[in-house]
């Protein structure tokens, strides 16, 4: 998600996932992803056995223009896959739930100042492991490239000399700049710009201001809908994982364990699959869930 605006850049196909998610060395507690019934002893217990003394309110910071994970619905209320999961956790714990739209650039300052309890909004963990107290990853995601169907662009290599945009401070941005896994690809672009939100980005793609957008797969599916004037390239930029991020201190770590245990329990009860089904037409699939059940 966010950072500067146009010019120097600073978020996220999980294709048809039906296999297991990638393991990560940086998170020793995660043995492997997949809908396994096994779980780590530190987080397989129910929330009532957690060491967190948190009593609420649970203030969830989210980008209100990042569907299907978090956005403002037609009724003016916060909605989305992550919003629904968080509501279910709060219902389980008896916490007051306050989903709060934030400026993505201000997320760290707000978290550290205690203005929000967590960042839960399709929040990529890779590259941020040392900056937050995270739950184990719960969802696999992929960064993909969207182009106009008539653009003639068929592969990542075809992006050489093209104007590309992504969201500010997004996972896709960090993939494509120096130090990122796709930095060499990014260097072939005519330019790489950042845009605050994806509604504007897709409009500018349609108008020809940009040749391609680097985005999360579900975001691409949501924004494209039935519009055949766009297409998603078959080659993905990467595979990554989402987790819930809390302030990096003892209280944040304890709360992360509580929320993780609750998510595992919700999955065991069938709630997670139910929420995935609700947003299936927006690119969310239960096959991408990778937090073991309680």
C-alpha positions as YAML, in Angstrom:
chain: A
units: angstrom
residues:
- id: 1
  name: UNK
  ca: [0.00, 0.00, 0.00]
- id: 2
  name: UNK
  ca: [1.24, 3.63, 0.46]
- id: 3
  name: UNK
  ca: [4.35, 6.27, 0.60]
- id: 4
  name: UNK
  ca: [4.98, 9.13, -1.84]
- id: 5
  name: UNK
  ca: [2.81, 9.86, -4.87]
- id: 6
  name: UNK
  ca: [3.83, 9.92, -8.54]
- id: 7
  name: UNK
  ca: [7.41, 9.42, -9.50]
- id: 8
  name: UNK
  ca: [9.33, 7.58, -6.79]
- id: 9
  name: UNK
  ca: [7.51, 4.54, -5.63]
- id: 10
  name: UNK
  ca: [6.53, 2.88, -2.48]
- id: 11
  name: UNK
  ca: [1.37, -3.13, -1.64]
- id: 12
  name: UNK
  ca: [0.84, -6.52, -2.99]
- id: 13
  name: UNK
  ca: [-2.87, -14.05, -8.77]
- id: 14
  name: UNK
  ca: [-2.79, -16.21, -6.31]
- id: 15
  name: UNK
  ca: [-3.82, -18.10, -9.49]
- id: 16
  name: UNK
  ca: [-5.82, -21.21, -8.69]
- id: 17
  name: UNK
  ca: [-4.09, -22.23, -5.52]
- id: 18
  name: UNK
  ca: [-4.72, -25.78, -4.51]
- id: 19
  name: UNK
  ca: [-1.39, -26.71, -3.05]
- id: 20
  name: UNK
  ca: [0.42, -25.80, 0.09]
- id: 21
  name: UNK
  ca: [1.78, -22.38, 0.85]
- id: 22
  name: UNK
  ca: [5.48, -21.64, 0.92]
- id: 23
  name: UNK
  ca: [7.31, -22.05, 4.20]
- id: 24
  name: UNK
  ca: [9.21, -19.22, 5.61]
- id: 25
  name: UNK
  ca: [12.58, -19.36, 7.38]
- id: 26
  name: UNK
  ca: [12.07, -16.04, 9.06]
- id: 27
  name: UNK
  ca: [9.11, -17.40, 11.02]
- id: 28
  name: UNK
  ca: [10.26, -20.40, 12.98]
- id: 29
  name: UNK
  ca: [6.82, -21.00, 14.39]
- id: 30
  name: UNK
  ca: [5.36, -21.69, 10.96]
- id: 31
  name: UNK
  ca: [6.25, -25.22, 9.95]
- id: 32
  name: UNK
  ca: [4.27, -25.15, 6.73]
- id: 33
  name: UNK
  ca: [1.19, -23.56, 5.18]
- id: 34
  name: UNK
  ca: [-1.95, -25.44, 4.23]
- id: 35
  name: UNK
  ca: [-5.26, -26.46, 5.70]
- id: 36
  name: UNK
  ca: [-3.65, -28.83, 8.13]
- id: 37
  name: UNK
  ca: [-5.23, -29.91, 11.36]
- id: 38
  name: UNK
  ca: [-1.89, -29.73, 13.16]
- id: 39
  name: UNK
  ca: [-0.81, -26.55, 14.91]
- id: 40
  name: UNK
  ca: [2.00, -25.22, 17.01]
- id: 41
  name: UNK
  ca: [1.64, -25.65, 20.75]
- id: 42
  name: UNK
  ca: [2.10, -21.95, 21.32]
- id: 43
  name: UNK
  ca: [-1.02, -20.96, 19.45]
- id: 44
  name: UNK
  ca: [-3.31, -23.95, 19.10]
- id: 45
  name: UNK
  ca: [-5.13, -23.23, 22.34]
- id: 46
  name: UNK
  ca: [-8.35, -21.24, 22.46]
- id: 47
  name: UNK
  ca: [-8.31, -17.53, 23.21]
- id: 48
  name: UNK
  ca: [-9.28, -18.08, 26.84]
- id: 49
  name: UNK
  ca: [-5.86, -19.60, 27.55]
- id: 50
  name: UNK
  ca: [-3.91, -16.74, 25.98]
- id: 51
  name: UNK
  ca: [-1.61, -14.59, 28.07]
- id: 52
  name: UNK
  ca: [-3.01, -11.36, 26.60]
- id: 53
  name: UNK
  ca: [-4.78, -9.09, 29.10]
- id: 54
  name: UNK
  ca: [-6.32, -6.97, 26.36]
- id: 55
  name: UNK
  ca: [-9.96, -6.02, 26.95]
- id: 56
  name: UNK
  ca: [-10.65, -3.73, 23.99]
- id: 57
  name: UNK
  ca: [-11.71, -1.79, 22.14]
- id: 58
  name: UNK
  ca: [-10.10, -3.50, 19.14]
- id: 59
  name: UNK
  ca: [-9.27, -0.64, 16.74]
- id: 60
  name: UNK
  ca: [-8.41, -2.13, 13.36]
- id: 61
  name: UNK
  ca: [-6.51, 0.19, 11.01]
- id: 62
  name: UNK
  ca: [-7.24, -0.43, 7.34]
- id: 63
  name: UNK
  ca: [-7.01, 1.14, 3.89]
- id: 64
  name: UNK
  ca: [-10.62, 1.83, 2.97]
- id: 65
  name: UNK
  ca: [-9.91, 1.36, -0.73]
- id: 66
  name: UNK
  ca: [-8.33, -2.10, -0.69]
- id: 67
  name: UNK
  ca: [-11.09, -4.54, -1.65]
- id: 68
  name: UNK
  ca: [-11.77, -7.34, -1.07]
- id: 69
  name: UNK
  ca: [-9.84, -7.17, 2.22]
- id: 70
  name: UNK
  ca: [-11.04, -3.85, 3.56]
- id: 71
  name: UNK
  ca: [-13.19, -1.14, 2.03]
- id: 72
  name: UNK
  ca: [-16.27, 0.99, 2.57]
- id: 73
  name: UNK
  ca: [-19.42, -0.69, 1.26]
- id: 74
  name: UNK
  ca: [-22.36, 0.91, -0.50]
- id: 75
  name: UNK
  ca: [-24.05, 1.29, 2.88]
- id: 76
  name: UNK
  ca: [-21.18, 3.43, 4.14]
- id: 77
  name: UNK
  ca: [-19.92, 0.78, 6.55]
- id: 78
  name: UNK
  ca: [-16.54, -0.96, 6.68]
- id: 79
  name: UNK
  ca: [-16.62, -4.34, 4.99]
- id: 80
  name: UNK
  ca: [-14.27, -6.90, 3.46]
- id: 81
  name: UNK
  ca: [-12.67, -10.29, 4.08]
- id: 82
  name: UNK
  ca: [-10.31, -9.11, 6.82]
- id: 83
  name: UNK
  ca: [-12.98, -6.91, 8.40]
- id: 84
  name: UNK
  ca: [-15.30, -9.92, 8.71]
- id: 85
  name: UNK
  ca: [-12.54, -12.07, 10.21]
- id: 86
  name: UNK
  ca: [-11.69, -9.40, 12.75]
- id: 87
  name: UNK
  ca: [-15.34, -8.99, 13.69]
- id: 88
  name: UNK
  ca: [-15.57, -12.73, 14.30]
- id: 89
  name: UNK
  ca: [-12.48, -12.58, 16.55]
- id: 90
  name: UNK
  ca: [-13.93, -9.69, 18.52]
- id: 91
  name: UNK
  ca: [-17.25, -11.52, 18.88]
- id: 92
  name: UNK
  ca: [-15.35, -14.51, 20.25]
- id: 93
  name: UNK
  ca: [-13.41, -12.39, 22.73]
- id: 94
  name: UNK
  ca: [-16.19, -9.98, 23.69]
- id: 95
  name: UNK
  ca: [-14.19, -6.97, 22.48]
- id: 96
  name: UNK
  ca: [-15.75, -3.83, 21.05]
- id: 97
  name: UNK
  ca: [-14.79, -3.71, 17.38]
- id: 98
  name: UNK
  ca: [-13.82, -0.42, 15.76]
- id: 99
  name: UNK
  ca: [-12.70, -0.74, 12.11]
- id: 100
  name: UNK
  ca: [-10.94, 2.54, 11.37]
- id: 101
  name: UNK
  ca: [-9.95, 3.80, 7.90]
- id: 102
  name: UNK
  ca: [-6.43, 5.25, 7.99]
- id: 103
  name: UNK
  ca: [-3.96, 7.02, 5.78]
- id: 104
  name: UNK
  ca: [-1.63, 4.15, 4.88]
- id: 105
  name: UNK
  ca: [1.38, 6.43, 5.15]
- id: 106
  name: UNK
  ca: [0.53, 7.03, 8.82]
- id: 107
  name: UNK
  ca: [-0.03, 3.40, 9.84]
- id: 108
  name: UNK
  ca: [3.20, 2.99, 11.80]
- id: 109
  name: UNK
  ca: [2.87, 6.28, 13.66]
- id: 110
  name: UNK
  ca: [-0.75, 5.48, 14.57]
- id: 111
  name: UNK
  ca: [0.14, 1.95, 15.70]
- id: 112
  name: UNK
  ca: [3.05, 3.07, 17.86]
- id: 113
  name: UNK
  ca: [0.99, 5.91, 19.36]
- id: 114
  name: UNK
  ca: [-1.78, 3.50, 20.33]
- id: 115
  name: UNK
  ca: [-4.36, 5.10, 18.03]
- id: 116
  name: UNK
  ca: [-4.97, 1.73, 16.39]
- id: 117
  name: UNK
  ca: [-4.60, -1.77, 17.84]
- id: 118
  name: UNK
  ca: [-3.36, -3.46, 14.71]
- id: 119
  name: UNK
  ca: [-2.94, -3.32, 10.96]
- id: 120
  name: UNK
  ca: [-5.18, -5.96, 9.38]
- id: 121
  name: UNK
  ca: [-5.76, -5.32, 5.71]
- id: 122
  name: UNK
  ca: [-4.10, -7.81, 3.39]
- id: 123
  name: UNK
  ca: [-0.88, -6.86, 5.19]
- id: 124
  name: UNK
  ca: [2.17, -8.52, 3.63]
- id: 125
  name: UNK
  ca: [4.59, -9.97, 6.17]
- id: 126
  name: UNK
  ca: [7.64, -10.52, 3.95]
- id: 127
  name: UNK
  ca: [10.18, -7.78, 4.48]
- id: 128
  name: UNK
  ca: [8.41, -6.52, 7.60]
- id: 129
  name: UNK
  ca: [9.12, -9.41, 9.98]
- id: 130
  name: UNK
  ca: [11.31, -7.32, 12.27]
- id: 131
  name: UNK
  ca: [9.02, -4.29, 12.36]
- id: 132
  name: UNK
  ca: [5.83, -5.68, 13.92]
- id: 133
  name: UNK
  ca: [4.57, -8.33, 16.32]
- id: 134
  name: UNK
  ca: [2.88, -10.55, 13.73]
- id: 135
  name: UNK
  ca: [0.51, -13.46, 13.90]
- id: 136
  name: UNK
  ca: [1.62, -16.42, 11.82]
- id: 137
  name: UNK
  ca: [0.61, -15.92, 8.17]
- id: 138
  name: UNK
  ca: [-3.01, -16.81, 7.49]
- id: 139
  name: UNK
  ca: [-3.32, -16.25, 3.72]
- id: 140
  name: UNK
  ca: [-1.16, -16.68, 0.64]
- id: 141
  name: UNK
  ca: [-1.29, -13.98, -1.99]
- id: 142
  name: UNK
  ca: [0.44, -13.19, -5.26]
- id: 143
  name: UNK
  ca: [1.43, -9.95, -6.89]
- id: 144
  name: UNK
  ca: [0.30, -9.81, -10.50]
- id: 145
  name: UNK
  ca: [0.38, -7.42, -13.44]
- id: 146
  name: UNK
  ca: [-2.78, -6.03, -15.08]
- id: 147
  name: UNK
  ca: [-2.69, -4.59, -18.60]
- id: 148
  name: UNK
  ca: [-5.23, -3.52, -21.19]
- id: 149
  name: UNK
  ca: [-6.39, -6.52, -23.23]
- id: 150
  name: UNK
  ca: [-5.41, -4.79, -26.48]
- id: 151
  name: UNK
  ca: [-1.97, -3.70, -25.23]
- id: 152
  name: UNK
  ca: [0.00, -6.52, -26.87]
- id: 153
  name: UNK
  ca: [1.72, -7.18, -23.53]
- id: 154
  name: UNK
  ca: [1.76, -10.93, -22.92]
- id: 155
  name: UNK
  ca: [4.61, -11.48, -20.46]
- id: 156
  name: UNK
  ca: [6.70, -9.71, -17.84]
- id: 157
  name: UNK
  ca: [9.47, -9.31, -20.40]
- id: 158
  name: UNK
  ca: [7.08, -7.27, -22.55]
- id: 159
  name: UNK
  ca: [7.02, -4.59, -19.83]
- id: 160
  name: UNK
  ca: [10.45, -3.31, -20.88]
- id: 161
  name: UNK
  ca: [10.16, 0.36, -21.81]
- id: 162
  name: UNK
  ca: [6.62, 0.60, -20.42]
- id: 163
  name: UNK
  ca: [5.10, 2.94, -17.85]
- id: 164
  name: UNK
  ca: [4.07, 0.96, -14.77]
- id: 165
  name: UNK
  ca: [2.26, 2.00, -11.60]
- id: 166
  name: UNK
  ca: [1.51, 0.42, -8.24]
- id: 167
  name: UNK
  ca: [0.21, 1.54, -4.87]
- id: 168
  name: UNK
  ca: [2.40, 3.59, -2.59]
- id: 169
  name: UNK
  ca: [4.32, 1.60, 0.04]
- id: 170
  name: UNK
  ca: [2.99, -1.63, -1.42]
- id: 171
  name: UNK
  ca: [4.50, -5.10, -1.58]
- id: 172
  name: UNK
  ca: [4.61, -4.79, -5.37]
- id: 173
  name: UNK
  ca: [6.57, -1.57, -5.12]
- id: 174
  name: UNK
  ca: [9.24, -3.12, -2.91]
- id: 175
  name: UNK
  ca: [9.51, -6.10, -5.25]
- id: 176
  name: UNK
  ca: [10.34, -3.84, -8.17]
- id: 177
  name: UNK
  ca: [12.80, -1.34, -6.67]
- id: 178
  name: UNK
  ca: [16.45, -1.81, -5.66]
- id: 179
  name: UNK
  ca: [16.76, -4.71, -3.23]
- id: 180
  name: UNK
  ca: [13.52, -6.35, -4.36]
- id: 181
  name: UNK
  ca: [13.24, -9.80, -5.91]
- id: 182
  name: UNK
  ca: [12.04, -8.23, -9.18]
- id: 183
  name: UNK
  ca: [14.38, -5.22, -9.14]
- id: 184
  name: UNK
  ca: [15.99, -6.26, -12.44]
- id: 185
  name: UNK
  ca: [12.56, -6.28, -14.06]
- id: 186
  name: UNK
  ca: [11.74, -2.89, -12.57]
- id: 187
  name: UNK
  ca: [14.88, -1.40, -14.06]
- id: 188
  name: UNK
  ca: [13.59, -2.20, -17.55]
- id: 189
  name: UNK
  ca: [10.51, 0.00, -17.12]
- id: 190
  name: UNK
  ca: [10.39, 3.46, -18.65]
- id: 191
  name: UNK
  ca: [9.13, 4.54, -15.24]
- id: 192
  name: UNK
  ca: [7.61, 3.16, -12.09]
- id: 193
  name: UNK
  ca: [5.12, 5.43, -10.33]
- id: 194
  name: UNK
  ca: [3.08, 5.11, -7.16]
- id: 195
  name: UNK
  ca: [-0.58, 6.01, -6.79]
- id: 196
  name: UNK
  ca: [-2.52, 6.40, -3.56]
- id: 197
  name: UNK
  ca: [-5.43, 4.11, -4.39]
- id: 198
  name: UNK
  ca: [-6.37, 1.59, -7.05]
- id: 199
  name: UNK
  ca: [-9.58, 3.20, -8.37]
- id: 200
  name: UNK
  ca: [-7.46, 6.00, -9.78]
- id: 201
  name: UNK
  ca: [-4.79, 3.57, -10.97]
- id: 202
  name: UNK
  ca: [-7.25, 1.51, -13.03]
- id: 203
  name: UNK
  ca: [-8.75, 4.67, -14.50]
- id: 204
  name: UNK
  ca: [-5.30, 5.83, -15.57]
- id: 205
  name: UNK
  ca: [-4.53, 2.41, -17.03]
- id: 206
  name: UNK
  ca: [-7.70, 2.58, -19.10]
- id: 207
  name: UNK
  ca: [-6.83, 6.09, -20.27]
- id: 208
  name: UNK
  ca: [-3.37, 5.00, -21.36]
- id: 209
  name: UNK
  ca: [-1.42, 7.02, -18.80]
- id: 210
  name: UNK
  ca: [0.08, 3.71, -17.69]
- id: 211
  name: UNK
  ca: [0.73, 0.50, -19.62]
- id: 212
  name: UNK
  ca: [0.50, -1.82, -16.62]
- id: 213
  name: UNK
  ca: [-0.38, -2.01, -12.93]
- id: 214
  name: UNK
  ca: [1.34, -4.22, -10.35]
- id: 215
  name: UNK
  ca: [-1.30, -5.30, -7.80]
- id: 216
  name: UNK
  ca: [-2.53, -8.08, -5.50]
- id: 217
  name: UNK
  ca: [-4.48, -10.76, -7.36]
- id: 218
  name: UNK
  ca: [-7.77, -10.32, -5.44]
- id: 219
  name: UNK
  ca: [-7.56, -6.55, -5.89]
- id: 220
  name: UNK
  ca: [-7.15, -7.12, -9.63]
- id: 221
  name: UNK
  ca: [-10.13, -9.50, -9.75]
- id: 222
  name: UNK
  ca: [-12.31, -7.08, -7.79]
- id: 223
  name: UNK
  ca: [-11.48, -4.07, -9.95]
- id: 224
  name: UNK
  ca: [-11.69, -5.89, -13.28]
- id: 225
  name: UNK
  ca: [-14.97, -7.68, -12.56]
- id: 226
  name: UNK
  ca: [-16.57, -8.56, -15.91]
- id: 227
  name: UNK
  ca: [-14.66, -5.88, -17.83]
- id: 228
  name: UNK
  ca: [-12.96, -7.68, -20.71]
- id: 229
  name: UNK
  ca: [-10.88, -4.63, -21.60]
- id: 230
  name: UNK
  ca: [-8.33, -5.72, -18.97]
- id: 231
  name: UNK
  ca: [-6.32, -8.90, -18.51]
- id: 232
  name: UNK
  ca: [-4.00, -10.35, -15.87]
- id: 233
  name: UNK
  ca: [-0.65, -11.67, -17.11]
- id: 234
  name: UNK
  ca: [-0.13, -15.39, -16.58]
- id: 235
  name: UNK
  ca: [3.26, -14.75, -14.96]
- id: 236
  name: UNK
  ca: [3.00, -13.59, -11.35]
- id: 237
  name: UNK
  ca: [5.60, -11.31, -9.80]
- id: 238
  name: UNK
  ca: [5.83, -13.35, -6.61]
- id: 239
  name: UNK
  ca: [4.09, -15.32, -3.89]
- id: 240
  name: UNK
  ca: [3.71, -13.76, -0.45]
- id: 241
  name: UNK
  ca: [1.71, -14.05, 2.77]
- id: 242
  name: UNK
  ca: [-0.66, -11.92, 4.83]
- id: 243
  name: UNK
  ca: [-0.59, -11.62, 8.62]
- id: 244
  name: UNK
  ca: [-1.99, -9.31, 11.29]
- id: 245
  name: UNK
  ca: [0.53, -6.76, 12.55]
- id: 246
  name: UNK
  ca: [0.63, -5.37, 16.09]
- id: 247
  name: UNK
  ca: [3.01, -3.00, 17.87]
- id: 248
  name: UNK
  ca: [6.35, -4.68, 18.46]
- id: 249
  name: UNK
  ca: [6.33, -4.98, 22.22]
- id: 250
  name: UNK
  ca: [5.31, -7.59, 24.79]
- id: 251
  name: UNK
  ca: [1.65, -6.53, 24.79]
- id: 252
  name: UNK
  ca: [1.54, -6.61, 21.00]
- id: 253
  name: UNK
  ca: [3.14, -10.06, 20.87]
- id: 254
  name: UNK
  ca: [0.63, -11.42, 23.42]
- id: 255
  name: UNK
  ca: [-2.29, -9.95, 21.49]
- id: 256
  name: UNK
  ca: [-0.96, -11.39, 18.23]
- id: 257
  name: UNK
  ca: [-0.96, -14.86, 19.82]
- id: 258
  name: UNK
  ca: [-4.53, -14.38, 21.05]
- id: 259
  name: UNK
  ca: [-5.79, -13.34, 17.61]
- id: 260
  name: UNK
  ca: [-3.86, -16.15, 15.91]
- id: 261
  name: UNK
  ca: [-5.36, -18.74, 18.27]
- id: 262
  name: UNK
  ca: [-8.83, -17.33, 17.60]
- id: 263
  name: UNK
  ca: [-8.32, -17.55, 13.83]
- id: 264
  name: UNK
  ca: [-7.26, -21.19, 14.17]
- id: 265
  name: UNK
  ca: [-10.37, -21.91, 16.22]
- id: 266
  name: UNK
  ca: [-12.63, -20.06, 13.76]
- id: 267
  name: UNK
  ca: [-11.17, -22.19, 10.97]
- id: 268
  name: UNK
  ca: [-11.87, -25.38, 12.94]
- id: 269
  name: UNK
  ca: [-15.47, -24.22, 13.34]
- id: 270
  name: UNK
  ca: [-15.89, -23.57, 9.60]
- id: 271
  name: UNK
  ca: [-16.16, -19.79, 9.91]
- id: 272
  name: UNK
  ca: [-13.09, -19.02, 7.82]
- id: 273
  name: UNK
  ca: [-14.31, -21.09, 4.86]
- id: 274
  name: UNK
  ca: [-17.69, -19.36, 5.16]
- id: 275
  name: UNK
  ca: [-16.10, -15.91, 4.93]
- id: 276
  name: UNK
  ca: [-13.94, -17.04, 2.01]
- id: 277
  name: UNK
  ca: [-17.06, -18.17, 0.17]
- id: 278
  name: UNK
  ca: [-18.66, -14.78, 0.79]
- id: 279
  name: UNK
  ca: [-15.84, -13.06, -1.09]
- id: 280
  name: UNK
  ca: [-15.09, -15.83, -3.63]
- id: 281
  name: UNK
  ca: [-16.32, -13.74, -6.54]
- id: 282
  name: UNK
  ca: [-13.76, -11.11, -5.54]
- id: 283
  name: UNK
  ca: [-10.75, -13.43, -5.79]
- id: 284
  name: UNK
  ca: [-10.67, -14.90, -2.28]
- id: 285
  name: UNK
  ca: [-10.24, -18.66, -2.05]
- id: 286
  name: UNK
  ca: [-10.11, -20.97, 0.96]
- id: 287
  name: UNK
  ca: [-7.36, -22.89, -0.82]
- id: 288
  name: UNK
  ca: [-5.09, -19.91, -0.09]
- id: 289
  name: UNK
  ca: [-5.69, -20.10, 3.68]
- id: 290
  name: UNK
  ca: [-2.47, -21.31, 5.28]
- id: 291
  name: UNK
  ca: [-2.88, -21.10, 9.05]
- id: 292
  name: UNK
  ca: [-3.31, -24.58, 10.56]
- id: 293
  name: UNK
  ca: [-6.54, -25.28, 12.42]
- id: 294
  name: UNK
  ca: [-6.71, -25.42, 16.20]
...
